[in-house]
């Protein structure tokens, strides 16, 4: 019979927001808390707590969200066979980057991967990034944004000599650079649990 007290002693809690299911707009996240203890994953849910054994996990998907003028935060989606996925994010409750949660998120992701890597090879699929279709749309938007927010102010600067256009071009360049960085981090691919892509961690 498993020693429940041993699992409780080894429990590692992480102050991260979670949500069940994929997609959809949420104005504010309310469920905070995810934990690993022995062979189980725990998370907050509607004022209580749910859990599943690690053996039920069929996939882990990492991605990075970019918020203009605020920065990036990580997202870890955990899939269970025949059940809605669990999304664990390193953001604030309102979906903005949170520097205080960055090391907490990184620690959780590393701990989860370490626990899953010790299980049978091939039972869990580790993937990262966005779909090919979304990435292609993002690349088109990058070109358009570069022309509008950086190229156009530079042309106007040459035509008018207005120095304010230089500042506009610099701001536009920073915006496009952030989008480009997001696209690079979110290239769709699979990876090994023992080698988490560093660009997907804070």
C-alpha positions, 0 to 999 in steps of 0.5 A: 500500500502506498505511503500517503504521508511520504507523498505529502512530505515530498509535495512541492507547491507552485504558486501558478495560475491554472485553468482546465480546458483549451482556448477561450477568452478569460478576463481573470484567472481565479484558480491558483496553485499546482503541486507535485507529490510522489506520483500525482499532479495536484491543482486548484479547481473552483475553491478545491483541489483536483489531482491525477496520477502522472501515469495519466499524462499523455502530453506536455506542450510548452509555448510562450505568449508575448504581450506588447510593451510588457514581455513574455510569459510561459504556458505549459499545457498538460494533456490527459487521455480522454479529459480536458487539458490543464494549462499552467501559466507563468502570468498574473491573474490578468494574463500579463507577464509576472517576473516574480512568477518566472522562476516558479514557472521554470522550477515547475516545468523542470520538476514535471519534466524530470518526473516524467522523464523517469517513466517509460520512454515514449508514453508522453509526447513533448511538443512546443510552439504553435501550429504551422498555420498560425506561424505562417500567419504570424510571419505575414503579419511580421512583414506587414508590421515591419513595413507599417511601423518601422519602414513607413516612419523612416520614409516619412523621415526622409521626406519631411525631415521630422525627427519625431518619425525617428522615434516612431520608427524606433518604437515600431522596430521594438514592437516588430522585434518582440513579435519576431522573438515570439515567432522564433520561440514558438516554432512547432517541434517535438523535444526530449524531456531531458532537454527542455528548449531554453527559449521556452523558459523564463 
